[in-house]
């Protein structure tokens, strides 16, 4: 996420093809404001029908959770797909891909104090109905912390082991 001196923001992807020694290839995912909390995920499972697809998720206007995808290693990007349903103050998308090409998304809905979840089964072209996974007490403002949050993170086991396909969800809550 980047902003120019005039306050116009954008999300950009840099790609390295030499193991991280250089990063010469930049592409624009989206420009405008306000954008926040971007996340990138790649489908690296060779048996997935969407193998090598790159996904970028972000929050627009602190309410719309969106995803764009790239079929060519991040050089070009699809139109934005709305992931979140309805209205509300949402932020903090986390993306992960499943072993059969599923795209999983989770975020925090500040309006309802819930962790929400959605999935795409068609390579990020469409998403289903949002599901509430957990009600949490958000982390309160603590003097020595600057803007604490309860944003979720997720991961998927894409190994060949017995837990293949399991989805793991983590977040910070205030439980006393």
N, C-alpha and C positions, 0 to 999 in steps of 0.2 A: 504494500500500500504506500503510495507516494503522493505528495502534494506539491504543486508549484507555488511560487511566491504569491500568486493571486488567489490561492486557496482552492484551486480546482484539483480534485483528486483523481487517482486512477489505480487500477490493479494491473501489474505488469508481470510477465513471466520471462525469466532469463533461462536459457538452456545451454548446458555445457555438453559438448560431444567428445571431450578429451579427459574425462575423469575428474573434472572440477578444476583443471589448471587455468582455464579461461572461460568466460561467460559472454561471448560476443553476440549471441542471438537473443534479441529482446522482442517480445510481442505484447501488444496491448490486449488485455482481456476486456476491460471496461473502463471508461472514463466518466467523470461527473462527480457530483457530491450529493448527499453524504454517503460514502461507502465505508464499511468497517468490517473487521474480523474475518479476513480472507483465510481460506484453507485450500490446500492442493492435495489431490490424491491421484494415483495412477493405477490402472488395472494391469498388474504384472503377471497375472495367471495365464500361462500359454493356452490353457484349455477353455478360457472364457471367450464367448462370442464377441466380447468388446475388448479383447486384449490390446494393450498399448494405448488405450484411450486415456486421456488426461482430463481431469475434472477440477474446476475451481469453483468453490462456493464462497459466498460473501453475503453481508447484510447491506441492504440499500434502504435509506431513510429510516433506520432503526425500527424496521417492522417487516420488511419483505426479505425472506430468505430465498436466495437465488443460486442457481448453478449454471455454469457454461461448460461445454466439453470441446475437446479438440481431438480430431482424428489423425492429425499429422505432426504429433510431437510438440504441440504448443505453438505452431506457426499461425494457425487460423482458429477462430473460436465460433461456436454456434451462437444462436440467439439465446438470451437468458430464459431459463425455465423457472417459473415460480414453484418453490417447494412448499412453503408454508401456506396454510389455508386461513381464510378469515382475516381479522385485523388484530392488532395488539403490538405491544412493544417487545420485539424479539431481537436477539443478538447472539453471536458466538457459535456459528456453524462449525461442525466437525464432520468430515467426510471419510468414508472408508469403502473399499470395494470387497465384495464377497467372492467366493471361489467360482461361482457360476455367472459372474458379471454383474451381480447386484450392486447398486449404489445405495449406500446407507447414509443418512443425514440425521444429525441431532443438533439441538440448539436449546437455549434457555428462553422461555417466554416470561418476561418480567411482569406482564399484565396478570398472569395467572399463577406465578411462582412455580411453574412446572417445567421439567425437562421434557421436550417433545422429540418425536422421532418420525421419520418417514423413509420410504424406500422407493427405488426405481428398479423395475425389472426389464427395462428396454434401453439400457445404455444411457440413462439420464435424459431421455426425451420427455418422459412424463413421470410424475410422482403420485403416490396414492393419497389417502386421507391421513392427516396428522394423527399421531397417537400420543397420549399423555403417558409418560413412563414413570414419573416420580414427582411428588409434591415436595418441595424443599424450602427450608428457611434460608434465604440468601445470606451470605456472609455480610455482617453489618460493617459499617464504616468504623475502622479501628485507627486511632491516631497515627500509628507508625506505618500504616499501609496506605498506599495511594490507590483509591478506587478498587477495592477488592471485588471479586465477582464469583459467580457460581456457574461459570460456563462449562459445558460438558466436553468430553473427549471420548472418541470411540475407536476401537480397533477390532479387526476380524481375523480369526485364525484361518489362514489360507494354506496351511501346511498340509501334508499328507497324513497327519496323525489323527488320533481318535477324536480330537476336538475341532476338526475341520468344519468351518461354517459357523462356529460359535462367535457371537458378537459380545464384546466387552465394552461397558459404558462406565465412565468415571466422571465425578464432579466433586466440587468442594461445597460443603454445606455447613450450616451452623447448627449443630446438634448438641444441645445441653439440656 
